[in-house]
């Protein structure tokens, strides 16, 4: 064996490109030995393994630019890489496609493919789905961490209004940011409950009063409580709108539209009560006011802003549109078939309750959903047999898609908990690395310390770069954060 200064190995003999197909190389990846032949590797000449065939004539510099070590006696290349991922990647030379084994992190596997210079197009579609899901998780973790960092950081270049706007936004929108913010969130939750209770209690006849025209109306005390609640909702919405960093997105958000719908009926009713009587008849005004008051039920959806469970249910239903569509399709087909059969079979009875097929739809709905009000029911033997089959089919039709919907809910709920834990873990790593960076900086030169003192609290800390193959790119682009992603482990 020659020393590293030699440019060639004495035992290497190359007879030109025509012999490459007969070349045999031995690769040792993490203790796993594999033997490859040139005819297989040359199918993809741009990959790292194919480049090993032609690197032997280039000496140490060429060889060690491709591998970690080389044994010229055995002509064996050594790589300090993941052997499990390597076993999957070499399938491209034999089958033309790659399947990722279960249990391997998709991001780590992608990095392994990049190291071996194998294009991602050879990865099977099912494995690409796992990779895209993991990328979405990384982006979500990066977004959560970045939001927390933005809240903690203070930009000295911002004017007083911008700082005040950011403080109000955190105060109204992020209960976890401070103790007063938690108090505001609890008060908002209580006002929603009180307003909903007042709306329900106001319909009790014993608690209503009679106006001079003889019409029943809500008790003045309940009206006063309603006015206070609406005043709180209005102030809350205006403060959140003023402090919002993106007002257009804020106004078009679904939950904020719900907030507007919960507030708007009160002011429209107030305007119609005082001004509408001059423009239209009093009875029409009262009907319009009653129609608007029923819109107050929208405020119950405001609870979703303070309940992670309701938010998880909403997102799970969004992911279950296909299953919900199947459920509706099964029920629609069954309703049409059994209502038509019920109408046909009940025509022979003189006292039939099935007057038409559209009227029979109602019977089929309450039968297949096992509600059974009893207002419409069959009287013939065949009609009763048809009813028995219809509710059995209804139970099966409802039960089949329920399990996937429940799985979507559980999967999304667990995913949110994992993402939240991963974001907290990233922050803990940043704090640890920041503390280590400050300790090392205390031993650095005075001018370095003075220069870091002029930077922000996070920009000044020299975060240690992790040697892991997975890190959050979004955090490393602008603020130079590069930390391990524990959720991939």
C-alpha positions, 0 to 999 in steps of 0.5 A, spaced: 500 500 500 502 506 498 502 512 502 497 518 501 502 522 497 502 517 491 497 519 485 496 511 483 495 505 486 500 499 483 495 494 483 490 498 479 489 496 472 484 499 467 484 497 460 479 502 458 472 504 457 470 497 454 472 493 460 468 498 465 462 493 464 466 487 466 469 491 472 467 488 479 467 493 485 466 492 493 462 497 497 462 497 504 456 501 507 456 501 515 459 494 515 454 491 510 458 489 504 455 489 497 458 487 490 456 491 484 458 490 476 459 495 471 454 493 467 449 494 472 452 501 475 453 504 468 445 504 467 445 510 471 452 513 470 451 520 474 450 516 480 456 515 485 456 508 485 457 509 477 463 514 478 467 509 483 468 505 476 472 510 473 475 513 479 480 508 480 485 511 475 485 518 478 489 516 485 487 518 492 484 525 490 479 522 486 477 516 490 476 520 497 472 525 493 467 519 493 468 515 499 470 515 506 476 510 505 478 505 501 482 498 501 486 497 495 488 490 497 481 488 497 479 494 492 473 495 497 470 502 498 468 504 505 462 509 506 459 511 513 452 512 511 446 508 513 446 501 511 438 500 511 437 506 506 442 504 502 439 497 501 433 500 498 437 505 494 441 500 490 434 497 488 434 502 482 440 498 479 436 492 478 428 494 478 429 501 476 425 504 482 426 505 489 421 503 495 422 506 502 422 501 508 417 502 513 421 506 519 426 510 515 425 517 516 423 520 509 427 526 510 433 522 512 432 517 506 431 523 501 438 526 504 441 519 502 438 519 495 442 526 494 448 523 497 448 517 492 446 522 487 440 518 485 434 522 482 428 523 486 424 521 480 426 513 481 422 514 488 415 510 488 409 515 488 407 511 495 413 513 498 413 520 495 407 521 499 410 520 505 416 525 503 411 530 502 407 529 508 414 530 512 416 536 508 409 539 510 410 537 518 417 540 517 414 547 514 409 547 520 414 546 525 418 551 522 412 556 522 410 555 529 417 556 532 418 562 527 412 565 530 414 564 537 421 567 535 417 573 532 413 574 539 420 574 543 424 578 538 424 586 539 426 590 532 429 596 535 427 599 528 420 599 529 416 605 531 412 606 537 405 604 533 408 598 530 410 595 537 404 597 540 400 594 534 404 587 536 403 587 543 395 588 542 395 582 537 399 578 542 394 580 548 388 579 544 390 573 539 395 569 543 393 567 550 399 563 552 404 569 551 402 572 558 398 572 564 393 578 562 392 575 555 389 568 558 385 573 563 382 576 556 381 569 553 377 567 559 373 573 559 371 572 552 369 565 553 365 567 559 362 572 555 360 567 549 357 563 554 353 568 557 350 571 551 348 564 549 345 563 555 341 569 555 339 568 548 336 561 550 333 564 557 330 570 553 325 565 549 321 563 556 314 566 556 314 567 563 321 571 563 318 575 557 314 582 558 308 585 554 309 591 550 304 597 549 301 593 543 300 587 546 307 583 543 311 579 547 318 581 548 325 580 552 326 582 559 329 589 559 334 586 564 336 580 559 337 586 553 342 590 558 346 583 558 345 582 551 348 589 550 354 589 554 356 582 551 355 585 544 359 591 546 365 586 548 364 582 542 365 589 538 371 592 542 374 585 541 373 585 534 375 592 532 382 591 537 384 585 533 382 588 526 386 594 528 392 590 530 392 584 525 398 584 521 394 582 515 387 585 515 385 583 508 386 575 510 383 577 517 377 580 514 376 574 510 378 568 515 372 564 516 372 565 524 372 572 523 366 572 519 363 568 524 364 574 529 361 579 524 355 575 523 354 574 531 355 582 532 351 584 526 344 582 527 344 587 534 346 593 530 341 592 524 336 590 529 337 597 533 337 601 526 331 597 524 327 599 530 329 606 531 329 608 523 325 602 520 318 604 523 318 610 518 320 607 512 315 601 513 310 598 517 311 596 524 309 589 523 314 588 517 320 591 522 318 586 527 318 580 523 325 583 520 328 584 527 326 577 529 329 574 523 335 577 525 335 575 532 335 568 530 342 569 527 345 570 534 346 563 534 352 564 530 356 566 536 356 559 539 361 558 533 366 563 536 367 558 542 372 554 536 377 560 537 378 558 544 377 550 543 383 546 540 378 540 540 373 544 536 378 546 531 381 539 530 374 536 529 373 542 523 380 540 520 378 532 521 371 533 517 375 537 512 380 531 511 374 527 511 370 530 505 371 523 501 368 519 506 362 524 508 361 524 500 360 516 500 356 516 506 351 521 503 351 517 497 349 511 500 344 514 504 341 518 497 341 511 494 338 507 499 332 513 500 331 513 493 330 505 492 326 504 499 321 510 498 319 508 491 318 501 494 315 503 500 310 507 495 309 501 491 307 496 496 303 501 500 298 503 494 294 496 495 292 499 502 286 503 503 289 507 509 296 508 506 300 514 509 304 514 502 301 519 498 307 520 493 314 518 492 317 525 494 313 524 501 316 517 502 323 520 502 321 523 509 319 516 511 326 513 508 330 518 511 327 517 518 327 509 517 335 509 515 337 513 520 334 509 525 330 515 528 323 513 527 318 518 528 312 514 527 308 519 523 309 515 517 309 508 517 307 502 513 301 498 514 302 492 509 306 486 510 310 487 504 311 494 506 313 492 513 318 487 510 321 493 506 322 497 512 326 492 516 330 491 510 331 499 509 333 500 516 338 494 516 341 497 510 341 504 513 345 502 519 350 498 515 351 505 510 352 509 516 357 505 520 361 503 514 364 510 513 364 512 520 371 508 522 375 512 516 372 519 519 374 517 526 381 515 524 382 522 520 380 525 527 385 521 531 390 522 526 390 529 526 389 530 533 395 526 534 399 530 529 397 536 532 400 534 539 406 531 535 408 538 532 406 542 538 411 538 542 417 538 536 416 546 536 417 546 543 423 541 543 426 546 537 426 552 542 429 548 548 435 546 543 435 553 541 436 556 548 441 550 549 445 552 543 444 559 545 447 558 552 453 554 549 454 560 544 454 565 550 459 561 554 464 560 548 463 568 546 465 570 553 472 567 552 472 570 545 476 577 543 473 584 546 471 586 539 467 580 537 463 581 544 462 588 542 459 586 535 454 581 538 452 586 543 449 590 537 445 585 534 438 582 537 438 577 542 437 571 537 441 573 532 447 575 537 447 567 539 452 563 535 447 557 535 451 550 534 450 547 528 447 540 529 451 534 525 444 531 524 442 530 516 435 533 518 434 540 520 429 546 519 431 549 512 426 555 513 429 557 520 436 557 517 435 561 511 434 568 514 436 567 522 441 562 521 438 557 525 440 550 524 437 545 529 435 537 530 428 535 528 427 530 534 420 528 531 423 525 525 427 520 530 
